[in-house]
């Protein structure tokens, strides 16, 4: 059986996508570490629909240099919880999505079709 993982921007979008894709319109709601996701069935395919919680990653500068050397042009993507301590809860979302991705045969970016949605997806 093929398993597809769809990542949406927000939890309510994931619920709507899962309902639309499930054969019966009633996907199974699951939860890992307080992070909701859905399992939809369609023919011989399992579709897992989860969500980011907005931006899970952010840009951080590589290394720390004194401000007098501004601007810094050497950047990397980092999990947001490592850059912004207020985002500590996002680690559960990253771990859950990573775990779901291990079993997926296909991935679909289900985020908004704009620049921000592309970055989140």
N, C-alpha and C positions, 0 to 999 in steps of 0.2 A: 504494500500500500504506500502510495506517495504521500509525503508530509510537506506541506507548504507553511512557511511562517510569514505572516503579514504583520508589519510594525506600523502602528498608527501614532499620531501625535499625542492624543489624550485618551484616557480610559473610556469616556462616553463615545468617542468615535470608534474605538475598538468594538464596543458592544453593538453599535449600529452596523458595522461592517460584518461582524460575525452573524448577526440575525439575517442580514441580506444574503449571505453566502450559504447558510445552513439549509439543507434540503427541506427540513420541516419548519424553518424559521425560529427554531428554539435551540440555540447552541448551548453546550454545557459550560457553565461558569466555573472556573477553577481559580485557585489562589495559592501562591507560593510566597512565603515571607511577607504577607500582606499586599502582594502585588497581584491584581486580578488579570486573568487572561481567559480566553474562550477557545473551546474546541468545537469546530463546526465539521459536519460530515456532508460530503457531496460525492455521489457515486462511489468510486473506490479511492477517494482522497480524504485525508484528514487535513483540515485547515486550522492552524493555530493562529489566533489573532490576539496580539498583545499591544501594549502601548508604551511609548516613552512617556515621560511626564514633563513635556517640554524638552529643553536642551539638557541632555545627559552628559555631554562633553563640551569643553570650552577650549579656547586657545590660551596657552601660557608660553611665556618666553623661556627659551632654553638657557639655563644658568642664570645667575643673578649678577648684575653689574651695577656699579654706582650710577645714580641718576645723571651724573654729568656726562655719561656716554650715551644719553638718549639721542636718537631712537634706537630701539633694539629690533632688528629685522629677522632674528632667528627664533622661530616659533614652532610649537608642536601642539597636537591635540592631546588633551588630558581629561580624564574623568572629572566632571565638575566638582565632585565632593573633595577632590584633592586640592583644588584651587580656592574654592569658596566653602569655608567651614559651615556656613548656614545650610549648605546643600548635602549634609551628611547622610540624610535619608535616601538619597538617590542611588547609593551603592546597592541597595536591595533591588532596584529596577534594573541596573546594569547586570547584576548577577543572575536575575531571573531571565532576562532576554538572552544572555549568553548561554544559559542552561537549555533554554528552548531551542536555540539555534543549533546546538550539537546534533539534534536528531532530524533537522530539516533537510529536505532534498532541494527545496527551492525557497528563495527569499523574495518578498515583494515589499517595496517601500509604499506603504499606504498613507503616507503623510500628505499634507496639502501640496498641490502642484505649484509651488513657488520657491523662492530661494531659501526661505526659512525652513519650509517643509523638507527640502532636499538635504539641508544640513542636519536636521533632526533625524531623518531616515538614514 
